[in-house]
């Protein structure tokens, strides 16, 4: 029998929670809003506890720069780790159905050209 990864437990386990923010500052060369996705790890006895703690931390994180506060957008997605954090451990997974072919899917959701990242 498979164990429900989100079931209540007496023993704490690891959860990753992704929260989304709108940045409170805009780069000089950009008029568009900038969004950030953060994934944080929480040791908790339930997914509800992990999300509650992540959302409390998200509000603190968003208010960290008083002159240009970020805005936590209220989206929290949780993933129960199968094992504890370790080298190569899966820390987040999200499944999404789509009618898009693979290249269009990546362009639409992950590689829009507007990401602020360094190419390796």
C-alpha angles and dihedrals in degrees: 000000000000117000116235104242091210098048120120113264137183089220117071118238135184122271129182115211124194116207126183126219139186108223117240094217131058124212113247092248098048135072095179122095117259119223129197131201115202127187116201130183123232133183105214142146093236141019089244091058092047093050093046091052092044092051092049089051090046092057090049091047092049092053095046095104106052095191093053110017119191119228121234104220096209097248115130122168119185134205123190109221114230090214134011121281110287141142107306095003118152106245102172138017130172124181118207128179115220140170090214120108114244099265093046090046092054091046092049099046111017114015105038093143092245096088118119101225143121117251114230 
